[in-house]
Amino acid sequence: MKAYLIKYGEIGIKGKNRSMFEDTLARQVRQTLAGLGEGYTVSKERGRIYAYCPDDHDEDAVIDAMQHIFGIVGICPVKIYPCTDPETLRKDMCGYMDEVHPDFTGTFKVKAKRINKAYPMGSMDTDAYIGEAILEHCPGCRVDVHDPEVLLDIEIRDRVYAYSRVIPGPGGMPVGTNGKATLLLSGGIDSPVAGYMIGKRGVILDAVYFHAPPYTSERAKEKVVDLAKIIASYTGPIWLRIVNFTDMQLHIYDTCPHEELTIIMRRYMMRIAEHFAKEGESIGLITGESIGQVASQTMQSLLVTNDVCTLPVYRPLIGFDKSEIVDISKKIGAYETSILPYEDCCTIFVAKHPVTKPNLNIIRNSEMRLGKKMEELMQTAIDTAELVKVSGALGKSAGRRAYTR
């Protein structure tokens, strides 16, 4: 049979809650693989999660799909054999080496684990017995118990599970195990990375995007939807609110000191995002801010921004250099989309000399000039927001779009 052992990390130390995390991860694997076709099954077996596949499955598609499931730290293609006697196991493992590592001449180590206590040979004896067989069967190979090129894991259960490849997964926690938050998503590099990083901790994501037609094009909106698709390929479907922010921006531009435009606009974005967050039962906001990266991201600016929020604001990139953020953006496949030359509303009304150390009282006084009209414009923006359900980006694994909420 063909199968994959799914390895997880932090879930293994969750104590009494462990089964809940395991069940969530197994369910997400099951839903993802169902998107690839029929014949896939997923099961929990004594602290292990296995995905069983049809003989004609596309291994690359399966691995690609599972590399987009948070909570998985390793994907191990497994060969399964009947559990009979040591001599048969010896032959099976030599056959395994021929199939998986043909003409092998490197270093190896055998690591057996006997879960089935009825099996007549213990774990350490099995290590030596199978290691001896491989030495005879593969001329030129040698044993290295400290740093082998191939580590052959053998688990002896009701059947024998053998694997020697561990393909890295994304890590983290299964989506849905740590609540929900709302991401302020722009067309830049930072916010998609911030959403990915919070999603990796098991958080369900909603998102809000601020659009400013005709100053921003329809293609700018499509770009943000494409970025949401990339994030959703890891987190499952995202409900994206597209807010028309033009009239609010123009009123701020006409009324407030231009050096304060960015910080005041940011405060109103946070107010609107928090409105939708509470409406959608999110328990936090997420932004892609990094200290000192731009004028609105100095310590003083972040203090003034936070003033309008009652929900916690999570900033996973707060201490990152830009190069570090770019590396993650490339890793998750968002970078090429993020750098497309379509501006969003955060970049078209930028003052030549924005204030970098805003005073909270001064900013509040400036906002008072906006008057009742601003309240009306804000309510209109909320009432006319477009709601879009965004599923995962297309790719080799259509199954990555299959998560349910």
N, C-alpha and C positions, 0 to 999 in steps of 0.2 A: 504494500500500500504506500501511497505518497501522502505525506503530511508535513506540517510545520509545527515545531514547538515554539510557542510564543513566550518569550522571557519578559518579565516585568521587574522593576526595581523597587521603588518606595512602597509599592503595594504590599510587598512581603513583610513589612514591619508595622502594619496597621493594626495588629492585635485583633480585638473583637470585631472591628469594622472591616477586616480584610475581605471577607466574603462579599460584601457589598461592592467593593472596588473591583474584585475579580469578576463578579457577575456583570458589572457595567462594561468592563473591558471585553469580556467574551461576547456580550450582546453587540457591541460596536464592531467587533471583528466579523460576527455573523452577518450583520446588516451590510457591511462593506463587501464581503465576498459574495453575498446574494446578488449584488449589482454586476458581478462578472459572469453570472450564468447559474445553471443548476448543478447539483451534485456536490456542493460544498457543505460540510457540517463542522460545527465547533463544539468542543466538549471540555469540561473541567474534570481533571482526573488527579486526585490526590495532590493538590497544590500545583498542578500543571494545567496549562491551557493548550489544547491542540486544535489545529485546523486541518481537517481531512479533505483531500481534493480529488476530483476525478482524474483518471490516468492521463487524459489528454489536455489537462489544464495548462495555461500559459504561465510558466514560473515567473517570468519577468513582470507580468501584470499583477500577479498575486503579491510579489515582494513590493512592488511599487505602491500598491494599495495599502499594505500594512505599514509601510514607512510613512504613511500619513495618518496613523492612528496614535494619538497621544496615549502614553501609558506603556507602550511597547519599547523595550530597550534592546531586544535582540530577536531576530527571526532565524530559526534554525531549520533548514530542510532536513527532514527525518526520513530514514528508511525503517520500515517496521517488518519484523520477522516473527515467526512463531517461536514461542518459548518452549524448547524441547530439552536438549541435553548439551553439555559443554562441547562435545565433538561437532555437533551441528552448528552451534554458535561460532566455533572456530572457522568452519568453512564459510559461513555467512559473512563473517567480518573480513575474510580475505576477498570474498566477492565484492563486498562494499568498497574496499580499497581499489579494486580493479575498476569499478564503475565510477567512483567519485574522484579518485586520485590515480588515474592510470599512469603506469610507468614511474611510480613514486620512488624517489631516491633520497628524500630529505630526512629530517628528524621528526620523530613522533612520540606521542605518549598515549597510553590507554588509561582511561579513567572509568572504571565500572562502578555501578551502584546497584546493589541487589535489594530491591523493594520486595520482591516475591521470595519469602523466606523458605519456600518449598524447593527452590532451585538448589541443586546439590553443591554448588561451589560458591564460596564467599567472594566478596568484592575484590580483595587484594589478590586472592588466588586467580580470579578471573583476569585481572590486570596482567599478571605474569603469563598466564596461559595464552591469552590472545596476543599479547606483545611478542611472545616467542613465535607464534604462528605467522605474524606479519613480517618479522625479521626473516623468516625462512621464505616467505612468499614474495617479498619485494627485495630482490638483491640490490645492495647498495644503500639501503635505508639504515638508520640507526636510532637508538632510543636517546631522548633527551628529556629528563623529567622536570627540568627547570624552565626551559624556553623552547618548547617544540614548535616546529613549523605546522604540524598537524596534531591537534588534540582530539582524539577519538573518544567521545562520550558514549557510554553504553548504559542504558537503564533497563534493568531486568524486572519487568512487571508481569502481568498476565501475558504480555507479549514483549518482545525485545525491541527497544527504540535505540537506533544508532544515528549519531550526527557528528559532524566535524567542522561545519561552517556556522559562524554566527554573523549574520548581516545586521548592522546597527539599525535600530529604530529611532524615532524622534525623542523617546523618553517622556518624562513628565507624568501627568495623571490623566485618567480617562475623562473626557469631556462630560460635564454634568455632575461631577462629584464635588464641585466647590462653588455652586451658586451661579449667578448670572451678572454680567456687567455690560455697560454700554460704551462702545469705542467711538471717539471722535475721529472719524476717518477722513483724511484729505488725500490729495493725489500725489503726495510726496513719498519719501523713502521711509520716514520714521514711524508714522502711525500704523502702517500694516505690520511692521516688525513688532510694535508694542502689542497689537492685537494677537499676533502669533504667540508672543511670550506669555501673555496672560492666559490665552486659551490652553497653552501647554500645561498650565497648572490646574487644569480640569474645569475651567470657567466657561460657561456658555456665553456667546457673544451676540449682542445686538450692535447696530452701528448707526451713526448720524453723520451725514455729509451736508455741508453748506455750499449751495450752488448760487451763482450770481449772474444769471443771464441779463443782458446780452454780453456782459463783460467777460464771462466765461462761456466757452462753447459747449455744444452738446457733446462733443468728443471728450471734453474734460469730465463730464458726468459719466460717460461710458468707460473712461479710464478708471474712475473710482469703482464702478461696478466690477470691472475686471480685477481690480485689486481685492475687492471683497470676495470674489470667486476663489482667488488664490488662498486667502485666509480660510474660507469655508471648506476648502479641500482637506484641511486639517481639523476644523472645529465642527463641521456639519453646517447646515443651513443657517444663514444670518439674515435677520430682518433689518433691512437698511432703510432709514428715513432720509429722504432727500428734501432739504429745506431751502426754499427760495429766500435768500438773504439779501437780495439786491436793495430793496427799499430801506431796510434797516441800515445797511452800510452807507447809503447815500445820505440818509438823515444824520447819521453820526458824522459823516464827512462835512456836511454843511453846517453843523452845529458846534462841534467840539474842536479844541485845538488839535492841529494835525499831528503834532508829536505824540498825542495820546490816542490816535486812531486805533493802532494795533491792539493796545491793551483793553480799550473799551469794547472793541469788536469781539475780542476774545472773551470778555466777561459775559457778553450777551450770548455768545455761542454756548458757553458753559450753562447759562440759565436754561436755554432751550434744550440742550442735551439732557440736563437733569430732569426737565419736565417729561421728556419721552422715556428716560430711564425709570422714573417712578411709575409712569403709566404702564411700562412693560415689566414691572417688578424686578428691575435690576437693583443691585445693592451697592453699586459703585460705578464710577466713570473711569475711562482709560484714555490717556493721551500719550503722544509720542515725544513729549518734551524732554530735553536734556539740558542740564544747567549750563547757561552761558552760550548756548549754540546760536541763538538770535536774541534780539532785544526783548521779546516777550517771554524769554525763558531764563532771565536772570533770577536770582533768589528773590529780589524785591518784586519783580513782575509776577512770579508764581504766588507770592504772598497775596498780592492784589487780586489775582485771578481766583484763588481759593476762597476769597471773601464772599463770593456769591453762591458758593456751593454748600449744601447741607450733607450730601452724600460724600463718602471718601473718594479721593481722586488717586488712582493708581498710575504711577509713571515708571514703568519697568526699565526705561532707558535713561533714567535720571543721571547716572554717573558714567554713561558710555561716551567714548569718543566717536566721532562721525565714522571713522574707518571701521570701527567695530560694528556699528549699525549697518553699514553697507555690506559687510561680510555676511551678516545674518540675512539681509535682504536678498543677496545672491543665493545663499543656501536654500531659501524657501521658494525661490523662483519669482520673486516680486520685483527685483531691481530693474529689469529691462522695461517693465511696465511703468514703474515709478518715475523713470527719467524721460518718459515721452514728453514732448514740449507742449503740454496743454496746461495752462495755468489754472489754479483754483482761486477761490475768493480770498484766500489768505495772502496772496501775492500781488493782487492787482490794486489794492488800496493802501500800499505801504508808504509811510512818510519817508522823506529823505533823511530826516534825523529823528528817529523815534526815541522816546524817553526810555532809558535803560534802568532807571531807579525811580519808578513812579511812587508818588506819595498817595496812600490810600484815601485820605481825606480830600485831596485835590481831585482825584479821579471820581470820587462820589459826587463832589460838587459839579464837576463837568457833566456827569450823567443826569443831574437834576435839570440841566438846561434842555434835555431832550424832551421832557414833559410828557403829557398824556399821549401825544402822538406816538411816542416810542412804544408805549404799552399796547396801543392799537396795532401798530405794525408788527410787534412781536406776536400778538394773538393771531393775526392774519397768517404770519409765517407758520405758526403751529397748525392752524386749521387747514392750510393748503399743502402741507407736507405730503410728499409722495411716499408710499410704502411699497417696498420691493422685497420679495423673498429671493435671496441669492444662494444658489447651491454651488458646490465645488467646481473648480475649473476642469475643463475637459482635459483628458490625458490618456495614458495607456490604461489606467484603471478607472473605468466608469463607475466602479463600485464605491469609490471614495466619496461619491455624492449621496450615499444612501442613509446617512444617519437620520434618525428621527429625534425630535425634540421632546 
